[in-house]
Amino acid sequence: MFPVPLVTSSTVLTPTQFWDIVLLYHNRPHLINRKLVAASQVLFYKINFHSKNIRHISEILTPSAILYELRKLKQLTKENIHEDFIVNLVECYDKHVSLSACNANDFRERYNGIFISVRILMPRKGSDNCIELVVLDKNKNCSIFYAIKENDTHLLAPPFPYDIELTSLSNLRINLQNFEDADTAHAEWIADKLFPKLLKWAESDLELNTLSSLSVISVDDYCFTYNDLKSKYGENLVKQWPEKTNTDPKKYVFEDLAIASYLICLWKKYNVGDVNFVDCGCGNGLLVYILNQEGYKGYGVDIRQRPIWNIYPKETRLEVGTVTPSSTFPSSTWIIGNHSDELTPWIPVIAIKSSPRTNIFVIPCCPYDFSGTKYVRTNTAVSQYSDYFSYIENIYNMCGFDTRTDKLRIPSTKRKCLIGFRKTFGIDEINQIDAKVNLFIESRLSCREFKARSNTETVRNCTQLNRDLLQKLVSTCVYNLLHEANYVLKENGGNWNKGGSLSLLDLSKKIAKEDLKQLKEQCGGLQTLIRNHRYLFDIRDGKVFLRKPPLLSEDTKKYKEKPCWFFKNHPDGCLHSSENNCSYKHEK
């Protein structure tokens, strides 16, 4: 059996770089394979295997042999897979084969040896799990991946073996074992998606100690819980979402389903007993609703009611009220701060004043200090978000919590969370903590008092911007899109420039700095402005295009009293020469 080279790099890698990128892919395949939500590690062994007739262990680890062992399992779960899964594959070739348990850190420290990893690949969408066996050969700087599934439907990974190796010339190469496999969509994915990503990692400074997601809870339990909640509530909630909220229901529904799944797994893993939570700044109340429906006692508080509250059953307890630094929740065992903004630094302080059994779960988002004003970054070597997260984590520790950090699987850039488990202290220690915390708060307030958020929502959707500024911004966007000539034929035989396309980032660079500053103060910024003018612009795949003036029809005749922007402002006028054909009014 000879390897079939699929793709090779010209970049030179060191063995350390090679194994760093292989391990990153091994540990977190979902970063590249979007079909996966996670990989659950089951077995990791160093194998001592010797056979006169076998040149390399990969010769006997065939897909059919692995599938045979897979079929012996009652169920594809961690609990059913043991050491004999590997032993059964190889002992008929070496009766003296031995396995030594190890982990990724042990593997990094070894300079030689062959290792076998077995894990379960978990799908992002509803599908059966898949087992994957990986051979990591430090002697030959090579790793071989075998993804095996009982049936061929909804494949989560390439269904044939492929190996990632460091060649004798120190180049990265991916090989297949059969020519037939090279002419498949899976081989195309390996060459076009996996290989470039591995190279990109190799060329960048990988932070191997970067916090991975779902590190505090069981990934297996999370995947099961999330899929269960999604099937129970996801579709119905999206359908019932009020149109007047002007928000994307899928983002909020699936984000809160993910947060609820995380909390449920957290509470189960640490056996926290009876849960009685309060969600401070609960917003749309969706998280409270899901947790209540799953049998967890608790309620949410927010400064104003949201329209979506009306769709929840009466059992969902949502209250209108203001949470202040002097608020306490003595009956609550958990205080939740899900993007709680001004309250974020106060939540650990409120928790220690509430009761000796009050724990906390916070997702820091917008950076606010104790005074309710924006937090001023102190460490310019890191991002604003990282500096603020460290600041809040320091407050947790100062308040005496056993603090854990984790990263959630939610559609948000701000997805790191802080978990604070309450410790048991004596009276003297409690007094010392209180004194230290009070002194710190005084130093941060600097004669300012905490300013709670107004119960009247500020309109920041670009509609309240100065009219002249709006016209200037729209004209700037149109002018830059028209810079690329792309003509179509008008009804009268003339030419009409429909322009080209620009990404939101590139388009924002065309806007004057002082105008862009005002735009950034609005929710969504340039994207919101573009969407507000959807009769002019269209966004597809992250790029902005000019929208053609629509033809008059039953669906568009309601716009007929509105003036046609293109007729007055486009260099070529309206695409439709006759007003009778345009959905808008041609005002001269």
C-alpha positions in Angstrom: 0.0 0.0 0.0 1.5 3.3 -1.2 0.3 6.7 -0.1 -1.3 8.9 -2.8 -0.2 12.5 -2.3 -3.2 14.8 -2.5 -1.7 18.2 -1.6 1.8 19.4 -0.6 3.0 22.7 0.7 6.2 24.6 -0.2 6.3 26.0 3.4 8.9 24.5 5.7 7.7 23.4 9.1 9.6 22.3 12.2 8.4 19.1 13.9 7.1 21.2 16.8 5.0 23.4 14.4 3.7 20.2 12.7 2.5 18.6 15.9 1.1 21.8 17.2 -1.3 22.1 14.2 -2.1 18.4 14.2 -3.0 18.5 17.9 -5.1 21.6 17.4 -7.1 19.9 14.6 -7.3 16.7 16.7 -8.6 18.4 19.8 -10.9 21.0 18.1 -11.9 19.6 14.7 -15.1 21.8 14.7 -12.9 24.8 14.0 -12.6 23.5 10.4 -15.3 21.0 10.1 -18.6 22.9 10.3 -20.6 19.7 10.5 -19.3 19.1 14.0 -20.1 20.7 17.3 -17.4 18.9 19.2 -15.2 15.8 19.5 -15.5 13.8 22.7 -12.2 12.2 23.7 -12.7 8.6 24.7 -9.3 6.8 24.7 -5.7 8.1 24.3 -2.9 5.5 24.6 0.8 5.0 23.7 0.9 1.6 22.0 3.9 -0.8 22.0 3.3 -3.0 19.0 5.8 -5.3 17.2 5.2 -7.7 14.4 7.6 -9.2 11.9 5.1 -9.2 9.0 3.7 -5.7 9.6 5.7 -2.7 8.7 3.4 -0.1 10.3 0.3 -0.4 12.5 -1.7 1.5 9.9 -1.7 -1.6 7.7 -4.0 -3.5 10.0 -6.1 -0.5 11.2 -8.5 -0.7 8.2 -12.0 0.8 8.0 -13.5 -2.6 7.8 -11.7 -3.8 10.9 -12.7 -0.7 12.9 -16.3 -1.1 11.7 -16.3 -4.7 12.9 -15.3 -3.6 16.4 -17.8 -0.7 16.3 -20.7 -3.1 15.6 -19.9 -5.0 18.8 -20.8 -1.9 20.9 -24.2 -1.8 22.4 -24.3 1.9 21.9 -21.8 4.5 20.6 -21.1 6.2 23.9 -17.9 6.8 26.0 -19.2 4.4 28.6 -19.2 1.5 26.1 -15.8 2.0 24.6 -12.8 0.5 26.6 -9.2 -0.5 26.1 -10.2 -3.8 24.4 -11.6 -1.8 21.5 -8.0 -1.1 20.4 -6.5 -4.4 21.7 -9.0 -6.4 19.6 -7.8 -4.7 16.5 -4.1 -5.5 16.9 -3.5 -8.4 19.3 -3.9 -11.1 16.7 -0.7 -9.6 15.1 1.1 -9.1 18.4 0.0 -11.1 21.5 2.3 -9.0 23.6 0.9 -5.6 22.6 0.6 -3.1 25.5 -1.1 0.2 26.0 -0.1 3.0 28.3 -2.7 5.6 29.0 -1.7 9.2 28.5 -3.1 12.6 27.4 -2.3 15.4 25.0 0.2 17.0 27.4 2.1 13.7 27.8 2.1 13.3 24.0 3.7 16.8 23.5 6.6 15.9 25.8 7.4 12.6 24.0 9.9 12.7 21.2 9.1 9.3 19.8 6.5 6.5 19.9 3.2 5.7 18.4 -0.1 6.8 20.0 -3.7 5.9 19.3 -6.6 8.2 20.0 -10.3 7.2 19.9 -13.0 9.8 20.0 -16.6 10.4 19.1 -17.5 13.1 16.6 -20.7 14.9 17.5 -22.8 16.5 14.8 -23.9 20.2 14.8 -27.3 19.2 13.4 -29.4 16.1 14.1 -27.5 13.0 12.9 -25.8 9.9 14.3 -22.5 10.3 16.1 -19.4 9.0 14.4 -16.3 7.2 15.8 -12.9 8.4 14.8 -9.6 6.6 15.4 -6.4 8.6 15.0 -2.8 7.2 14.8 -0.2 9.7 15.9 3.3 8.5 14.9 6.0 10.7 16.4 8.7 8.4 14.9 7.6 9.3 11.3 6.0 12.7 12.0 2.7 11.4 10.6 -0.9 11.2 11.8 -3.7 9.1 10.2 -7.4 9.8 10.6 -10.1 7.1 10.3 -13.7 8.2 10.6 -16.1 5.3 10.7 -19.9 5.3 10.7 -22.4 2.4 10.4 -24.1 3.9 7.4 -23.2 6.3 4.6 -25.9 8.9 5.3 -25.0 12.3 6.8 -21.3 11.7 6.9 -19.5 13.9 9.4 -16.0 13.5 8.1 -14.2 11.9 5.1 -15.2 8.2 5.1 -11.8 7.1 4.0 -8.4 7.2 5.8 -6.1 10.2 5.2 -2.8 11.0 6.7 -1.2 14.4 7.5 2.6 14.1 7.5 5.7 16.2 7.7 7.9 15.1 4.7 11.6 14.4 4.7 12.0 17.9 3.3 9.9 19.3 6.2 6.9 20.2 4.0 3.3 19.6 5.1 1.5 17.0 3.0 -1.8 15.1 3.1 -2.0 11.7 1.5 -4.8 9.3 0.7 -4.6 5.5 0.6 -6.6 5.0 -2.7 -6.7 6.8 -6.0 -10.5 6.4 -6.1 -10.8 8.6 -3.0 -9.1 11.5 -4.6 -12.0 12.1 -7.0 -14.6 12.8 -4.3 -16.1 15.8 -2.6 -14.5 14.8 0.7 -11.0 14.9 -0.9 -11.9 18.3 -2.3 -12.8 19.4 1.3 -9.4 18.1 2.6 -7.5 20.0 -0.2 -9.5 23.2 -0.2 -10.6 23.6 3.5 -8.5 21.5 5.8 -5.1 21.9 4.2 -5.1 25.7 3.9 -6.3 26.1 7.5 -3.5 23.9 8.8 -1.0 26.0 6.8 -2.5 29.2 8.2 -2.1 27.8 11.8 1.5 26.8 11.0 2.3 30.3 9.8 0.8 32.0 12.8 1.9 32.0 16.5 -0.5 29.4 17.9 -1.5 30.0 21.5 -1.9 26.4 22.6 -3.1 27.4 26.0 -6.0 29.5 24.6 -9.2 28.7 26.4 -11.2 26.1 24.5 -14.9 26.1 24.6 -17.0 24.0 26.9 -14.0 23.1 29.1 -15.8 23.2 32.4 -18.7 20.9 31.5 -19.1 17.6 29.7 -19.2 18.1 26.0 -21.2 14.9 25.5 -23.9 16.1 27.9 -24.0 19.5 26.4 -24.5 18.2 22.8 -27.3 15.9 24.0 -29.0 18.7 26.1 -28.7 21.3 23.3 -30.1 19.0 20.6 -32.9 18.1 23.0 -33.8 21.8 23.8 -33.5 22.8 20.2 -36.0 20.1 19.1 -38.4 21.1 22.0 -38.4 24.8 21.7 -36.3 26.1 18.7 -38.8 26.0 15.8 -41.8 27.1 17.8 -40.0 30.0 19.4 -38.7 31.3 16.0 -42.3 31.1 14.6 -43.8 32.9 17.6 -41.2 35.7 17.7 -43.0 39.1 17.5 -42.3 40.9 14.2 -42.2 44.3 15.9 -39.1 43.4 17.8 -37.0 44.0 14.6 -34.5 41.4 15.8 -33.3 38.2 14.2 -35.2 35.4 16.1 -32.8 32.7 15.1 -29.8 34.5 16.7 -31.6 35.1 20.0 -33.4 31.8 20.2 -30.4 29.6 19.5 -28.1 31.7 21.6 -30.3 31.4 24.7 -30.9 27.7 24.0 -27.1 27.2 24.1 -26.8 29.2 27.3 -29.6 27.3 28.9 -28.0 24.0 27.9 -24.7 25.1 29.4 -26.3 26.1 32.7 -28.2 22.8 32.9 -25.0 20.8 32.3 -23.1 22.9 34.8 -25.7 22.4 37.5 -25.9 18.7 36.9 -22.1 18.2 36.8 -21.4 20.0 40.1 -24.5 18.6 41.7 -25.5 22.0 43.0 -28.8 20.8 44.6 -32.0 22.8 44.3 -31.5 25.7 41.9 -33.3 29.0 42.5 -32.0 31.6 40.1 -32.5 35.2 39.3 -31.5 36.6 35.9 -30.6 40.3 36.4 -31.3 42.2 33.2 -33.1 39.3 31.6 -34.0 41.3 28.4 -36.3 39.2 26.2 -36.7 36.7 29.1 -36.1 33.7 26.8 -33.4 32.2 29.1 -35.8 32.3 32.1 -38.6 30.7 30.0 -36.4 27.8 28.9 -35.0 27.1 32.4 -38.5 27.3 33.9 -39.9 24.9 31.3 -37.1 22.5 32.1 -38.1 22.5 35.8 -35.6 25.0 37.3 -37.1 27.5 39.7 -36.3 31.2 39.2 -37.3 34.5 37.6 -36.0 37.4 35.6 -35.8 41.1 36.3 -35.4 43.9 33.7 -35.9 47.6 33.8 -38.7 47.4 31.1 -41.0 44.9 29.6 -40.3 43.4 26.2 -43.1 42.6 23.6 -42.0 39.0 23.5 -42.9 38.5 27.2 -46.5 38.2 26.1 -45.9 34.9 24.3 -44.7 33.1 27.4 -47.0 31.1 29.7 -48.0 32.5 33.1 -45.6 30.2 34.9 -42.6 32.1 33.4 -41.9 34.7 36.0 -40.6 38.0 34.6 -40.7 41.2 36.6 -40.2 44.9 35.7 -37.8 46.4 38.2 -34.4 48.1 38.7 -31.5 46.1 40.1 -29.1 48.4 42.0 -25.9 47.8 44.0 -28.0 47.7 47.2 -30.3 44.9 45.8 -30.0 41.5 47.4 -31.5 38.1 46.5 -31.4 36.0 49.7 -33.4 33.1 48.4 -31.4 32.8 45.1 -28.7 30.2 44.8 -27.6 31.5 41.4 -27.4 35.0 40.0 -27.2 35.1 36.2 -25.8 38.1 34.4 -26.3 37.5 30.7 -24.9 40.6 29.0 -26.0 42.6 32.1 -23.9 45.7 31.1 -23.9 48.2 33.9 -24.6 45.5 36.5 -21.7 43.3 35.5 -19.1 44.5 38.1 -21.7 44.6 40.8 -23.1 41.1 40.5 -20.4 39.3 42.6 -20.8 42.1 45.2 -24.6 41.6 45.2 -24.1 37.8 45.5 -21.9 37.9 48.6 -24.4 40.3 50.3 -27.4 38.0 49.3 -26.5 34.7 51.1 -23.7 32.4 51.8 -25.0 30.0 49.2 -25.4 32.4 46.2 -23.3 31.5 43.2 -22.9 33.5 40.0 -22.8 33.0 36.2 -21.9 36.1 34.1 -21.2 36.7 30.4 -19.4 40.0 30.4 -20.2 42.1 27.3 -20.2 45.9 27.2 -17.5 47.2 29.5 -18.9 49.1 32.4 -17.4 50.1 35.7 -19.0 50.4 39.2 -20.2 53.9 38.5 -22.2 52.8 35.4 -19.8 54.6 33.1 -17.7 52.9 30.5 -14.7 51.0 31.8 -11.3 52.6 30.9 -8.8 50.1 29.7 -5.6 49.8 31.8 -3.7 47.2 29.8 -3.2 48.4 26.2 -1.2 45.2 25.3 -4.5 43.3 25.0 -7.9 44.0 23.6 -10.5 46.1 25.4 -12.6 43.0 25.9 -9.7 40.9 27.3 -8.7 43.6 29.7 -12.3 44.1 30.9 -12.8 40.3 31.3 -9.6 40.1 33.5 -10.9 43.1 35.5 -14.2 41.4 36.2 -12.4 38.1 37.0 -10.3 39.9 39.5 -13.5 41.2 41.2 -14.8 37.6 41.4 -11.6 36.5 43.1 -11.5 39.5 45.4 -15.1 38.6 46.5 -13.9 35.1 47.5 -15.4 33.0 44.8 -13.9 29.8 43.4 -13.7 31.2 39.8 -13.9 29.2 36.6 -13.7 30.6 33.1 -15.1 29.0 30.0 -16.1 29.8 26.4 -19.6 29.2 25.3 -20.8 27.9 21.9 -23.0 30.9 21.0 -23.3 33.1 17.9 -21.5 36.1 19.5 -18.0 37.5 19.6 -18.4 38.0 23.4 -18.8 34.4 24.5 -16.5 34.0 27.4 -18.2 33.4 30.8 -17.3 33.5 34.4 -18.6 31.0 36.9 -18.3 31.8 40.6 -18.8 29.0 43.2 -19.3 30.2 46.7 -16.6 29.2 49.2 -17.1 28.7 52.9 -15.5 31.3 55.1 -15.3 32.1 58.8 -16.6 35.4 60.3 -13.1 37.0 60.3 -12.4 36.1 56.7 -15.9 37.4 55.6 -15.2 40.7 57.4 -11.8 41.0 55.7 -13.3 40.3 52.3 -16.1 42.9 52.8 -13.6 45.5 53.9 -11.3 44.8 50.9 -14.2 44.9 48.4 -15.7 48.1 49.9 -12.3 49.8 49.7 -11.8 48.8 46.1 -15.3 50.0 45.1 -14.7 53.4 46.7 -11.5 53.8 44.7 -13.3 52.9 41.5 -16.3 55.2 42.1 -14.2 58.3 42.6 -17.1 60.3 44.1 -19.5 59.1 41.4 -22.7 57.3 42.2 -24.0 54.3 40.3 -26.2 55.4 37.5 -28.8 52.7 36.5 -30.0 52.5 32.9 -33.0 54.5 31.9 -36.3 52.5 31.6 -36.8 54.4 28.2 -34.9 52.7 25.4 -32.7 55.1 23.4 -33.4 54.8 19.7 -30.2 53.9 18.0 -31.2 52.4 14.7 -29.9 55.2 12.5 -33.4 56.7 12.1 -32.6 59.6 14.4 -29.5 60.7 12.7 -29.4 64.2 11.2 -31.1 64.1 7.8 -28.2 65.9 6.0 -25.8 63.3 7.5 -28.1 60.5 6.3 -28.2 61.8 2.8 -24.4 62.3 2.8 -23.8 58.7 4.0 -26.2 57.2 1.4 -24.7 59.3 -1.4 -21.2 58.2 -0.4 -22.2 54.5 -0.5 -23.9 54.8 -3.9 -21.0 56.8 -5.4 -18.5 54.2 -4.4 -20.6 51.3 -5.6 -21.0 53.1 -9.0 -17.3 53.5 -9.3 -17.2 50.1 -10.9 -19.0 50.4 -14.2 -21.4 47.6 -14.8 -24.0 48.5 -17.4 -27.4 47.0 -18.2 -29.7 48.1 -21.0 -32.6 50.4 -20.2 -36.1 50.2 -21.8 -35.3 53.1 -24.1 -32.0 51.5 -25.3 -29.7 53.6 -23.1 -27.2 52.3 -20.6 -27.8 52.1 -16.8 -24.9 51.5 -14.4 -25.9 49.0 -11.7 -22.4 49.3 -10.2 -20.2 46.7 -8.5 -20.1 45.4 -4.9 -18.1 46.2 -1.8 -17.8 44.5 1.6 -19.2 46.4 4.6 -15.6 46.8 5.8 -14.4 48.2 2.5 -17.4 50.5 2.3 -16.9 51.8 5.8 -13.3 52.9 4.8 -14.8 55.2 2.2 -16.8 57.2 4.8 -15.2 60.3 6.5 -13.9 59.6 10.0 -16.2 62.1 11.7 -19.3 60.7 9.9 -18.2 57.1 10.7 -17.8 58.0 14.4 -21.5 59.1 14.6 -22.5 56.0 12.7 -20.7 53.7 15.1 -22.8 55.1 18.0 -25.8 53.4 16.4 -26.7 49.8 16.9 -25.4 47.8 14.0 -23.6 50.9 12.5 -23.2 50.8 8.7 -25.1 47.5 8.3 -28.2 49.0 10.0 -28.0 52.1 7.7 -27.8 49.8 4.6 -30.8 47.7 5.8 -32.8 50.8 6.5 -32.4 51.8 2.9 -33.2 48.4 1.4 -35.0 50.0 -1.5 -31.5 51.2 -2.6 -29.1 48.5 -1.3 -29.0 44.7 -1.2 -26.6 42.7 1.1 -25.6 39.3 -0.1 -22.8 37.1 1.3 -21.5 40.1 3.3 -21.3 42.4 0.3 -23.3 45.5 -0.6 -24.9 45.9 -4.0 -27.2 48.5 -5.5 -30.7 47.2 -5.8 -32.4 47.6 -9.2 -35.6 49.7 -9.0 -38.4 47.1 -9.0 -41.0 46.8 -11.7 -44.5 47.9 -10.8 -46.6 44.9 -9.6 -49.4 44.0 -7.3 -46.9 43.6 -4.5 -45.0 46.9 -5.1 -47.8 49.3 -6.1 -48.1 50.3 -2.4 -44.8 52.3 -2.9 -46.2 54.3 -5.9 -46.7 57.5 -3.9 -43.1 57.5 -2.8 -40.5 59.4 -4.9 -38.0 57.3 -6.9 -34.6 57.9 -5.5 -32.8 56.7 -8.6 -34.9 59.0 -10.9 -33.5 62.1 -9.1 -30.1 60.9 -7.9 -28.6 58.2 -10.1 -26.3 59.5 -12.9 -28.3 57.5 -15.4 -31.7 58.2 -13.9 -34.1 55.4 -13.2 -33.7 52.0 -14.9 -37.3 52.3 -16.0 -37.7 55.1 -18.5 -41.5 55.0 -18.2 -43.0 55.9 -14.8 -45.8 53.4 -15.5 -43.2 50.6 -15.2 -41.5 51.8 -12.0 -42.8 51.0 -8.5 -42.0 54.5 -7.4 -43.2 58.0 -8.5 -41.0 59.9 -10.9 -41.1 63.5 -9.6 -39.6 66.2 -11.8 
